[in-house]
Amino acid sequence: TGQKDNFQNKSQSAKLNIVASKDLLLNFGVSSSRINTYLKDHMTKEEFVTNPAQNSGATYNNYDTDSDTYSAGLKFKVNEKLNVNADYYYEDKIFNALNASGSLYTKDYKGLNLSAEYLEKNYTISTGLDYFDGERVDTTNIGTTTKDNIAIYIESEFQPNWLPEKAALSAGLRQERVDYTHSDATASYSTHESLTAWDVGLNYVVDSQLSFFGNVNHAYQSPDIDRFFEGVYPAPNYTFVRRDFNGFIKPSEVNTLNMGVNHTTQANKLKIVAFYSDLENEIVYINSTVGNGNIDNSEKYGLEIHDTYKFNNKSNINLVYKYIEAKIGKNSDGFIDGKTLPGVPKHSIHANLQHKFSDQMQFNLSHTWKQRTFIMSDYANTNAQKAPAYSSTDANIDYEIKRFPQFKKVRLYGSVTNIFEHKNALQGYANMLYAFNFSRAWMTGLKIDF
């Protein structure tokens, strides 16, 4: 087609804040973005290893996304103890993937968030309401799908008299109702879900350096409406012909236990967290149906270690290590209970070195590594091929120019990503890799605050 992989993002935004009174702030905003992407189709493992930048005779998929958003809100300080916030937004979006074996559809989103916070000496209480109204109209297959949800919540941090002085409790509760509808030329469907989330946590401070914490919670994730559609690839060519409504899927729910410790000194800050999660109706992409679905009785457990060491007033290093075991449950598609969820690395490391040359110039060097995984379709964990490990070393520098007193701040910045050009890719099936971030990229920019 004469195209090659490229990405363009043109965006504009304007914000207006009005101090209506000493205690009242009004804010208004408008933004738009036009995103155009050409992505190369998959390549074989041999092609990827030889040269991930090659064309390999594939076509290019084109995705266009246009979005316009309008918002308004307020922050009101009722008194010294009570603060109230309100925010409303409306987003109009067009997504065109006709040149990528996909759909052309529009989306309209409306949202309202109300919150209030009450502060006392030994406790705080936050409460609020979240409302969302979303509609997707598919102009390809002529169908309309909606998602409407409303939720109320309350959370608090407090120190009751019956606890030791160095201990504090936190607790929260959220109740939400979600309504889905779908209608097209053949039928109409609807369903609703009533969902509850809660959290209880305890923090205990031993001394100025050591503290322990833990919490147990129940959470949920209601699916977005795009999860209800699947591609149709009929025999014998198995090429894409359309995208059909596949029915509603259940929200995912999870019970999680976290336990951890913080240790802080003048030079070092260490945080260790161990967790265990038990999931029901986890939402995943199921390759045999070419759509999204639920799997039952999944579990995840692991360990996270965060450490920050301060060499001096100018230099410090941050290290994050994560170990995750992600086990799937069984379902009607033949998943085997206890197998590893594909695409989830067991081990990952992120290291970040920061140095401040002066009050004006800062430098940052980071490296991210994630272990190779089972390919995204390998729920049986039997494929000989593994998705490649992810690795990228990045650097950036930030310099503040102090020669322009008419501006509040002028910053010149630059960065380079994947310095050593590690070959990275997502792998969906055997010999089907989608290469990304395999070359060195440079960027520079200027930011002016006034």
Secondary structure, DSSP 4 states (H G I P E B T S, - for coil): ----SEEEEEEEEEEEEEEEETTEEEEEEEEEEEEEEEEE--B-HHHHHH-TT--TT--EEEEEEEEEEEEEEEEEE-SSSEEEEEEEEEEEEEEE-GGGT--EEEEEEEEEEEEEEEE-SSEEEEEEEEEEEEEEEETTTTEEEEEEEEEEEEEEEE--TTS-TTEEEEEEEEEEEEEEEEEESS-EEEEEEEEEEEEEEEEEE-SSSEEEEEEEEEEEEPPPGGGGEEEE--TTTT---EEEE----PPEEEEEEEEEEEEE-SSEEEEEEEEEEEEESEEEEETTTTEEEEE-SEEEEEEEEEEEEE-SSSEEEEEEEEEEEEE----TT-PPTTPBPTT--SEEEEEEEEEESSSSEEEEEEEEEE--EE-TT-TTS--S-EEPPEEEEEEEEEEEE---TTSSEEEEEEEEE-TT---EEEEEETTEEEEES-S-EEEEEEEEE-
